[in-house]
Amino acid sequence: MKRKRKSVWKIFLLLTVLLVAGAIMWVKQLPKEPGEVTELRQEEIQEADEGHQEYYFGFLEGEEKRIYREMLEGIRNRRDAFYLTSSDEALIGKAYHALLRDHAELFWVHNRQEVYTTSYQDAQYCRFSPGYTYSDEEVEEITKAMQEALEEVRKQIPEGADTYETVKTVYTYLIDTAEYEASEDDQNIAGIFWKKKAVCAGYARAVQYLLEELDIPCIYVEGSAEGSDDGHAWDIVQIDGKYYYVDATNGDQPSFLEGDAVQLAEHKTIIYDYLCPFPDEYEQVYAASEEFPVPECTACDYNFYVMNQACFASYDPQEIYRFCCMRLDNGAAVVRFKFQSQDDFESAYQQWIKEEYIQNVAGYYLELYGKNAVEYHYGVLDNLKTMYFMF
């Protein structure tokens, strides 16, 4: 029995030595973590970034937040490549998407550039290489244009303006400043402030940038449009504690007006239907991406037509006529109104457009201004149940 126990003991010692030796060899095979990565792991995660709402950052967890902060630091300093303390592609992608949605001012990574990660075998870190669009000289020029635009907006905001008036000023400024047009810079705010042309992403990021600078909560939203393979971008703003959609892109597209009005450059007008639109109408066309949740918009208090008593719960031809005359009395060149129901809108369309009741208002216009002739045009937004009369 003694010899047998001694043999077992020797075998145990031999196995232990082999296991320890194997562990040492395995450790030697791991790459040595760079000191920069070790320092990054020791840094405290900042929960806020001054001057930015960072709505999407709030949906990230521990390591995702750390990666977000590491990306923000590297991109702000325009470093061509830098370390991240994770090699998890899904985690990195989520953090990067949140960062892009939160920081409109990082325009040099907002225009279809490729992003690369360099991973190392069995290492819990990687090298991150974002693609930059502009040279240092162009970044300086674009930044100056952004600052000048901000100052112009500040001057246009009425003294003592509330949140809604400030949002409206930003909305109208961007529509007056830029054109909806695809370009090399159309996905970022450089397209708006530098080249004066962009598509939805550029408009929505410009709204976000300006409102954040004006201390108004604004969330950039990406999603889809019904019946289209193209994505769409818009904003959600907070006014008096309630959330509203703001879509400056659609406000700047006269092609959304049907009828004769769209043909005339002099009748290009701001479409206020997309400034705090009725949520149910807007959501019939647009849906936010499911990657991150966004606040629910339910309020109508600051809808343009509600605020201007131009949203009708029923159709009465005399009521519409009196409304149009009142607007002309107040010096309006564009008379716009909408209906709550599709049936009422269609009844009004039949009479005012098809049967040309609009001529009654044109006659009032002639009498009001003592003219012998007037050229008038109309536009309709069928999906929003809105009519425009232009004189």
DAHU-V496266 format. One record per helix or strand of 3 or more residues. SS is the DSSP state (H for helix, E for strand). FROM is the first residue (numbers start at 1). LEN is the number of residues. If there is no record, write none. Layout:
ss->{SS & SS}
from->{FROM & FROM}
len->{LEN & LEN}
//
This chain:
ss->{H & H & H & H & E & H & H & E & E & H & H & H & H & E & E & E & H & H & H & H & H & H & E & H & H & E & H & H & E & H & E}
from->{2 & 35 & 56 & 62 & 82 & 89 & 107 & 116 & 126 & 136 & 163 & 189 & 200 & 218 & 231 & 242 & 248 & 254 & 260 & 265 & 272 & 279 & 286 & 304 & 317 & 334 & 342 & 358 & 377 & 382 & 386}
len->{28 & 8 & 4 & 15 & 3 & 14 & 3 & 4 & 4 & 21 & 15 & 5 & 14 & 8 & 9 & 5 & 4 & 3 & 4 & 3 & 3 & 5 & 3 & 4 & 13 & 6 & 13 & 12 & 5 & 3 & 5}
//
